[in-house]
Amino acid sequence: MDESLDDMHQAIAGSAAPAEEFRQVSESRRRDLFFQLPESVQQSLVTDLDDDQLREFVRLLDPAEVADVLGFADEERRADVLAELGEHRRKKAAYLLEFSPESAAGLMHLDYITVGVDRSLEEVARRVQRHEEQIGRVPTIFVTDDDGLLGELPGQVLAMTGADVNLRDHVTDTPTVAFDSDDSDVVDVFRGNPESSVAVLDDDGSILGVIHAEDLLRVIEDEAGETLYEFTGVREEESVLDGPFSKIRHRYRWLIINLGTAFLAAGMVGFFEDTIAAFTLLAVYMPVVAGMGGNAGTQSMAVTVRGLAFGQISLATGGRAVANEVIAGAVNGAITGILVAIIATVFNQSPLLGLVLGVSMVLNLIIAGFFGTIIPLVLDRIDKDPATSATIFITTATDVLGFFIFLGLAQTVL
């Protein structure tokens, strides 16, 4: 995205009236700009544009893009705008609007043709040429026989000469998905077949459409952004360009929950107030213990959530994962505990303080490994999203139990 388009993006996404800004953009640039905006801003734009402006915008879009835009409009507006399109584009856009935008059918395009395996190259070339004249792009070529889809015919085969070319000899395997498959399932199919197109099939095995790798960029970006948002407690619809009041509205509930858990940790510290008053150096090292536990717990959580996402583990089969993380926590705790014990012994001339810190570090990283793994597994078992809520419980566990161990040992030993 060049600088001028970036400026337009910021002006529209950060505007209280995005349609006013959008109307100032030239027709040739509106398409690229619209599909780079957050969905919440796209929704506002479609709602804010009047029917004439909406018809003018979709006039230059292909059927799949028309369906994406009109997906934000109500049924009456959809019908009014579609009525102004040419018959070919209207039928295709209306057909695509029947499907959920988060399904395979919602991602698919209709720029494909099907040819029988017994057809000649000359016949296939004529079909491709007619389609390209109508749609403006080269279609994907699917080859079929009496039993259904055989696969895809690479475009370069059309450059071959000879009347005796057998299409069956040049067909490549084509992965398929059901039309109602979730878009994340489509992403998984592409991960295993990164260089292929994917055919979208109806219940009877007939071809409904085709999905290309570039069609999944938005889905992959959305998944990555959603994971990041959930991981940090930020709502998915929040944009970096939102105003301060919008950001406050999206975040304050999460921060209030975190405030409640912070008071739990503060209460634990208050329980050892006399110990801290007698050994003020403990206050210096408390953030070290809490910080190391929190970081280690987040690492375990990240690995576990990824394992859940790929179907590698569950609560029933997660015993080994828990044990591995606990052992890793113990070893990492010993390594970091020795380092912090040496630092406390050398700089504070207190071997006992070093001992307390070292043991606390080992125990807190064991706790972090255990809760960083078990909490996501439990949340997944009760159908709660671990990426959304696990961090708050893990941090609470490592803070409260970490302070209890550290200050309790200090009270006993020092």
VENTABEL-V106040 format. One record per residue. N is the residue number from 1. SS is DSSP state (helix for helix, strand for strand, loop for the rest). PHI is phi in whole degrees, 0 to 359 (* if undefined). OMEGA is omega in whole degrees, 0 to 359 (NA if undefined). Layout:
n=N ss=SS phi=PHI omega=OMEGA
n=N ss=SS phi=PHI omega=OMEGA
This chain:
n=1 ss=loop phi=* omega=183
n=2 ss=loop phi=282 omega=190
n=3 ss=helix phi=296 omega=182
n=4 ss=helix phi=295 omega=178
n=5 ss=helix phi=293 omega=176
n=6 ss=helix phi=296 omega=177
n=7 ss=helix phi=298 omega=178
n=8 ss=helix phi=297 omega=179
n=9 ss=helix phi=303 omega=181
n=10 ss=helix phi=294 omega=181
n=11 ss=helix phi=297 omega=182
n=12 ss=helix phi=285 omega=183
n=13 ss=helix phi=294 omega=181
n=14 ss=loop phi=263 omega=184
n=15 ss=loop phi=269 omega=174
n=16 ss=loop phi=285 omega=178
n=17 ss=loop phi=232 omega=186
n=18 ss=helix phi=299 omega=181
n=19 ss=helix phi=296 omega=178
n=20 ss=helix phi=298 omega=178
n=21 ss=helix phi=292 omega=183
n=22 ss=helix phi=296 omega=181
n=23 ss=loop phi=292 omega=179
n=24 ss=loop phi=277 omega=183
n=25 ss=loop phi=276 omega=179
n=26 ss=loop phi=296 omega=182
n=27 ss=helix phi=303 omega=185
n=28 ss=helix phi=292 omega=185
n=29 ss=helix phi=249 omega=185
n=30 ss=helix phi=295 omega=182
n=31 ss=helix phi=300 omega=182
n=32 ss=helix phi=301 omega=182
n=33 ss=helix phi=293 omega=184
n=34 ss=helix phi=302 omega=187
n=35 ss=loop phi=279 omega=173
n=36 ss=loop phi=259 omega=182
n=37 ss=loop phi=276 omega=174
n=38 ss=loop phi=300 omega=183
n=39 ss=helix phi=301 omega=180
n=40 ss=helix phi=297 omega=178
n=41 ss=helix phi=285 omega=175
n=42 ss=helix phi=301 omega=178
n=43 ss=helix phi=300 omega=180
n=44 ss=helix phi=297 omega=180
n=45 ss=helix phi=297 omega=182
n=46 ss=helix phi=298 omega=179
n=47 ss=helix phi=293 omega=186
n=48 ss=helix phi=279 omega=179
n=49 ss=loop phi=291 omega=175
n=50 ss=loop phi=282 omega=187
n=51 ss=helix phi=299 omega=180
n=52 ss=helix phi=296 omega=180
n=53 ss=helix phi=293 omega=178
n=54 ss=helix phi=293 omega=177
n=55 ss=helix phi=297 omega=179
n=56 ss=helix phi=296 omega=181
n=57 ss=helix phi=292 omega=186
n=58 ss=helix phi=282 omega=184
n=59 ss=loop phi=303 omega=184
n=60 ss=loop phi=259 omega=182
n=61 ss=loop phi=268 omega=175
n=62 ss=loop phi=280 omega=186
n=63 ss=helix phi=305 omega=180
n=64 ss=helix phi=295 omega=179
n=65 ss=helix phi=289 omega=175
n=66 ss=helix phi=302 omega=180
n=67 ss=helix phi=297 omega=179
n=68 ss=helix phi=298 omega=181
n=69 ss=helix phi=290 omega=183
n=70 ss=helix phi=289 omega=174
n=71 ss=loop phi=297 omega=178
n=72 ss=loop phi=270 omega=183
n=73 ss=loop phi=258 omega=177
n=74 ss=loop phi=283 omega=188
n=75 ss=helix phi=297 omega=181
n=76 ss=helix phi=295 omega=179
n=77 ss=helix phi=293 omega=178
n=78 ss=helix phi=303 omega=182
n=79 ss=helix phi=298 omega=181
n=80 ss=helix phi=296 omega=182
n=81 ss=helix phi=289 omega=180
n=82 ss=helix phi=298 omega=182
n=83 ss=helix phi=298 omega=182
n=84 ss=loop phi=271 omega=180
n=85 ss=loop phi=275 omega=174
n=86 ss=loop phi=296 omega=187
n=87 ss=helix phi=303 omega=183
n=88 ss=helix phi=298 omega=182
n=89 ss=helix phi=289 omega=180
n=90 ss=helix phi=298 omega=182
n=91 ss=helix phi=296 omega=181
n=92 ss=helix phi=292 omega=180
n=93 ss=helix phi=295 omega=179
n=94 ss=helix phi=297 omega=178
n=95 ss=helix phi=298 omega=181
n=96 ss=helix phi=292 omega=180
n=97 ss=loop phi=291 omega=179
n=98 ss=loop phi=287 omega=187
n=99 ss=loop phi=254 omega=176
n=100 ss=loop phi=295 omega=179
n=101 ss=loop phi=295 omega=180
n=102 ss=loop phi=259 omega=178
n=103 ss=strand phi=249 omega=177
n=104 ss=helix phi=300 omega=179
n=105 ss=helix phi=295 omega=178
n=106 ss=helix phi=288 omega=179
n=107 ss=helix phi=266 omega=192
n=108 ss=loop phi=285 omega=171
n=109 ss=strand phi=248 omega=179
n=110 ss=loop phi=251 omega=180
n=111 ss=loop phi=274 omega=178
n=112 ss=strand phi=215 omega=171
n=113 ss=strand phi=227 omega=174
n=114 ss=strand phi=244 omega=179
n=115 ss=strand phi=229 omega=177
n=116 ss=strand phi=289 omega=184
n=117 ss=loop phi=295 omega=181
n=118 ss=loop phi=270 omega=181
n=119 ss=loop phi=284 omega=178
n=120 ss=loop phi=272 omega=178
n=121 ss=helix phi=298 omega=181
n=122 ss=helix phi=296 omega=178
n=123 ss=helix phi=295 omega=179
n=124 ss=helix phi=298 omega=181
n=125 ss=helix phi=299 omega=178
n=126 ss=helix phi=295 omega=178
n=127 ss=helix phi=297 omega=180
n=128 ss=helix phi=297 omega=181
n=129 ss=helix phi=296 omega=179
n=130 ss=helix phi=298 omega=180
n=131 ss=helix phi=296 omega=181
n=132 ss=helix phi=296 omega=178
n=133 ss=helix phi=294 omega=181
n=134 ss=helix phi=282 omega=189
n=135 ss=helix phi=262 omega=182
n=136 ss=loop phi=93 omega=177
n=137 ss=loop phi=213 omega=181
n=138 ss=loop phi=285 omega=184
n=139 ss=loop phi=278 omega=167
n=140 ss=strand phi=285 omega=183
n=141 ss=strand phi=253 omega=176
n=142 ss=strand phi=260 omega=180
n=143 ss=strand phi=254 omega=183
n=144 ss=strand phi=233 omega=169
n=145 ss=strand phi=228 omega=184
n=146 ss=loop phi=296 omega=182
n=147 ss=loop phi=268 omega=179
n=148 ss=strand phi=123 omega=185
n=149 ss=strand phi=288 omega=174
n=150 ss=strand phi=266 omega=181
n=151 ss=strand phi=157 omega=184
n=152 ss=strand phi=252 omega=176
n=153 ss=strand phi=261 omega=179
n=154 ss=loop phi=301 omega=184
n=155 ss=helix phi=299 omega=183
n=156 ss=helix phi=293 omega=179
n=157 ss=helix phi=296 omega=181
n=158 ss=helix phi=295 omega=179
n=159 ss=helix phi=279 omega=180
n=160 ss=loop phi=287 omega=179
n=161 ss=loop phi=241 omega=179
n=162 ss=loop phi=117 omega=184
n=163 ss=loop phi=284 omega=185
n=164 ss=loop phi=264 omega=179
n=165 ss=loop phi=291 omega=180
n=166 ss=loop phi=261 omega=182
n=167 ss=helix phi=301 omega=183
n=168 ss=helix phi=301 omega=182
n=169 ss=helix phi=286 omega=186
n=170 ss=helix phi=242 omega=180
n=171 ss=strand phi=288 omega=176
n=172 ss=strand phi=252 omega=181
n=173 ss=loop phi=299 omega=179
n=174 ss=loop phi=237 omega=175
n=175 ss=strand phi=294 omega=182
n=176 ss=strand phi=229 omega=174
n=177 ss=strand phi=221 omega=175
n=178 ss=strand phi=288 omega=185
n=179 ss=loop phi=299 omega=183
n=180 ss=loop phi=262 omega=177
n=181 ss=loop phi=295 omega=177
n=182 ss=strand phi=293 omega=183
n=183 ss=helix phi=299 omega=177
n=184 ss=helix phi=292 omega=176
n=185 ss=helix phi=292 omega=177
n=186 ss=helix phi=295 omega=177
n=187 ss=helix phi=300 omega=179
n=188 ss=helix phi=298 omega=178
n=189 ss=helix phi=297 omega=181
n=190 ss=helix phi=291 omega=178
n=191 ss=helix phi=299 omega=178
n=192 ss=helix phi=275 omega=181
n=193 ss=loop phi=221 omega=190
n=194 ss=loop phi=294 omega=184
n=195 ss=loop phi=256 omega=185
n=196 ss=loop phi=251 omega=164
n=197 ss=loop phi=273 omega=180
n=198 ss=strand phi=242 omega=177
n=199 ss=strand phi=272 omega=178
n=200 ss=strand phi=262 omega=186
n=201 ss=strand phi=249 omega=173
n=202 ss=loop phi=281 omega=181
n=203 ss=loop phi=299 omega=182
n=204 ss=loop phi=270 omega=178
n=205 ss=loop phi=89 omega=178
n=206 ss=loop phi=283 omega=184
n=207 ss=strand phi=278 omega=177
n=208 ss=strand phi=258 omega=184
n=209 ss=strand phi=184 omega=182
n=210 ss=strand phi=224 omega=177
n=211 ss=strand phi=240 omega=177
n=212 ss=loop phi=256 omega=183
n=213 ss=helix phi=303 omega=183
n=214 ss=helix phi=294 omega=178
n=215 ss=helix phi=293 omega=184
n=216 ss=helix phi=265 omega=181
n=217 ss=helix phi=302 omega=181
n=218 ss=helix phi=296 omega=180
n=219 ss=helix phi=297 omega=181
n=220 ss=helix phi=296 omega=178
n=221 ss=helix phi=296 omega=179
n=222 ss=helix phi=296 omega=179
n=223 ss=helix phi=297 omega=180
n=224 ss=helix phi=296 omega=180
n=225 ss=helix phi=294 omega=179
n=226 ss=helix phi=297 omega=178
n=227 ss=helix phi=298 omega=179
n=228 ss=helix phi=295 omega=179
n=229 ss=helix phi=299 omega=182
n=230 ss=helix phi=296 omega=181
n=231 ss=helix phi=299 omega=185
n=232 ss=helix phi=254 omega=180
n=233 ss=loop phi=79 omega=178
n=234 ss=loop phi=255 omega=182
n=235 ss=loop phi=289 omega=186
n=236 ss=loop phi=299 omega=185
n=237 ss=loop phi=281 omega=179
n=238 ss=loop phi=285 omega=179
n=239 ss=loop phi=254 omega=178
n=240 ss=loop phi=297 omega=183
n=241 ss=loop phi=264 omega=177
n=242 ss=loop phi=297 omega=177
n=243 ss=loop phi=287 omega=184
n=244 ss=helix phi=298 omega=182
n=245 ss=helix phi=291 omega=176
n=246 ss=helix phi=295 omega=179
n=247 ss=helix phi=296 omega=178
n=248 ss=helix phi=299 omega=182
n=249 ss=helix phi=298 omega=182
n=250 ss=helix phi=284 omega=193
n=251 ss=helix phi=249 omega=194
n=252 ss=helix phi=295 omega=181
n=253 ss=helix phi=297 omega=179
n=254 ss=helix phi=298 omega=181
n=255 ss=helix phi=292 omega=177
n=256 ss=helix phi=294 omega=177
n=257 ss=helix phi=299 omega=178
n=258 ss=helix phi=297 omega=178
n=259 ss=helix phi=297 omega=178
n=260 ss=helix phi=298 omega=179
n=261 ss=helix phi=290 omega=177
n=262 ss=helix phi=295 omega=178
n=263 ss=helix phi=292 omega=175
n=264 ss=helix phi=298 omega=178
n=265 ss=helix phi=296 omega=179
n=266 ss=helix phi=295 omega=178
n=267 ss=helix phi=296 omega=177
n=268 ss=helix phi=295 omega=178
n=269 ss=helix phi=297 omega=179
n=270 ss=helix phi=298 omega=179
n=271 ss=helix phi=296 omega=180
n=272 ss=loop phi=252 omega=184
n=273 ss=helix phi=302 omega=181
n=274 ss=helix phi=294 omega=178
n=275 ss=helix phi=296 omega=180
n=276 ss=helix phi=294 omega=179
n=277 ss=helix phi=296 omega=181
n=278 ss=helix phi=282 omega=181
n=279 ss=loop phi=231 omega=187
n=280 ss=loop phi=297 omega=179
n=281 ss=helix phi=297 omega=179
n=282 ss=helix phi=300 omega=181
n=283 ss=helix phi=296 omega=180
n=284 ss=helix phi=292 omega=186
n=285 ss=helix phi=264 omega=179
n=286 ss=helix phi=301 omega=178
n=287 ss=helix phi=298 omega=179
n=288 ss=helix phi=294 omega=180
n=289 ss=helix phi=297 omega=182
n=290 ss=helix phi=294 omega=182
n=291 ss=helix phi=296 omega=180
n=292 ss=helix phi=296 omega=179
n=293 ss=helix phi=295 omega=179
n=294 ss=helix phi=297 omega=179
n=295 ss=helix phi=295 omega=180
n=296 ss=helix phi=295 omega=178
n=297 ss=helix phi=296 omega=178
n=298 ss=helix phi=294 omega=177
n=299 ss=helix phi=298 omega=179
n=300 ss=helix phi=297 omega=180
n=301 ss=helix phi=297 omega=182
n=302 ss=helix phi=299 omega=180
n=303 ss=helix phi=294 omega=182
n=304 ss=helix phi=291 omega=179
n=305 ss=helix phi=299 omega=177
n=306 ss=helix phi=295 omega=177
n=307 ss=helix phi=297 omega=177
n=308 ss=helix phi=294 omega=181
n=309 ss=helix phi=297 omega=181
n=310 ss=loop phi=267 omega=178
n=311 ss=loop phi=71 omega=184
n=312 ss=loop phi=277 omega=183
n=313 ss=loop phi=218 omega=173
n=314 ss=loop phi=210 omega=179
n=315 ss=loop phi=298 omega=182
n=316 ss=loop phi=290 omega=184
n=317 ss=loop phi=248 omega=187
n=318 ss=loop phi=269 omega=182
n=319 ss=helix phi=301 omega=180
n=320 ss=helix phi=295 omega=179
n=321 ss=helix phi=297 omega=178
n=322 ss=helix phi=298 omega=180
n=323 ss=helix phi=299 omega=180
n=324 ss=helix phi=298 omega=181
n=325 ss=helix phi=291 omega=178
n=326 ss=helix phi=294 omega=178
n=327 ss=helix phi=296 omega=178
n=328 ss=helix phi=298 omega=178
n=329 ss=helix phi=296 omega=180
n=330 ss=helix phi=296 omega=181
n=331 ss=helix phi=292 omega=178
n=332 ss=helix phi=297 omega=177
n=333 ss=helix phi=295 omega=178
n=334 ss=helix phi=294 omega=180
n=335 ss=helix phi=297 omega=181
n=336 ss=helix phi=289 omega=179
n=337 ss=helix phi=296 omega=178
n=338 ss=helix phi=298 omega=180
n=339 ss=helix phi=298 omega=182
n=340 ss=helix phi=289 omega=177
n=341 ss=helix phi=294 omega=177
n=342 ss=helix phi=297 omega=180
n=343 ss=helix phi=298 omega=181
n=344 ss=helix phi=295 omega=180
n=345 ss=helix phi=293 omega=183
n=346 ss=helix phi=286 omega=188
n=347 ss=helix phi=275 omega=182
n=348 ss=helix phi=249 omega=178
n=349 ss=loop phi=52 omega=183
n=350 ss=loop phi=220 omega=178
n=351 ss=helix phi=300 omega=180
n=352 ss=helix phi=294 omega=176
n=353 ss=helix phi=297 omega=177
n=354 ss=helix phi=299 omega=178
n=355 ss=helix phi=297 omega=180
n=356 ss=helix phi=300 omega=180
n=357 ss=helix phi=296 omega=181
n=358 ss=helix phi=298 omega=180
n=359 ss=helix phi=295 omega=179
n=360 ss=helix phi=298 omega=180
n=361 ss=helix phi=295 omega=179
n=362 ss=helix phi=299 omega=183
n=363 ss=helix phi=294 omega=182
n=364 ss=helix phi=290 omega=178
n=365 ss=helix phi=285 omega=171
n=366 ss=helix phi=295 omega=177
n=367 ss=helix phi=301 omega=181
n=368 ss=helix phi=298 omega=179
n=369 ss=helix phi=296 omega=181
n=370 ss=helix phi=293 omega=183
n=371 ss=helix phi=288 omega=177
n=372 ss=helix phi=295 omega=178
n=373 ss=helix phi=260 omega=187
n=374 ss=helix phi=287 omega=182
n=375 ss=helix phi=295 omega=176
n=376 ss=helix phi=300 omega=180
n=377 ss=helix phi=295 omega=179
n=378 ss=helix phi=293 omega=180
n=379 ss=helix phi=298 omega=177
n=380 ss=helix phi=294 omega=180
n=381 ss=helix phi=295 omega=180
n=382 ss=loop phi=262 omega=175
n=383 ss=loop phi=64 omega=172
n=384 ss=loop phi=250 omega=182
n=385 ss=loop phi=287 omega=182
n=386 ss=helix phi=294 omega=181
n=387 ss=helix phi=293 omega=183
n=388 ss=helix phi=281 omega=193
n=389 ss=helix phi=237 omega=185
n=390 ss=helix phi=292 omega=186
n=391 ss=helix phi=301 omega=184
n=392 ss=helix phi=294 omega=180
n=393 ss=helix phi=286 omega=180
n=394 ss=helix phi=294 omega=179
n=395 ss=helix phi=298 omega=178
n=396 ss=helix phi=299 omega=181
n=397 ss=helix phi=297 omega=183
n=398 ss=helix phi=290 omega=179
n=399 ss=helix phi=290 omega=185
n=400 ss=helix phi=294 omega=182
n=401 ss=helix phi=289 omega=178
n=402 ss=helix phi=297 omega=178
n=403 ss=helix phi=294 omega=180
n=404 ss=helix phi=299 omega=180
n=405 ss=helix phi=294 omega=183
n=406 ss=helix phi=298 omega=183
n=407 ss=helix phi=286 omega=178
n=408 ss=helix phi=295 omega=176
n=409 ss=helix phi=297 omega=179
n=410 ss=helix phi=299 omega=180
n=411 ss=helix phi=296 omega=182
n=412 ss=helix phi=280 omega=189
n=413 ss=helix phi=266 omega=187
n=414 ss=loop phi=277 omega=NA
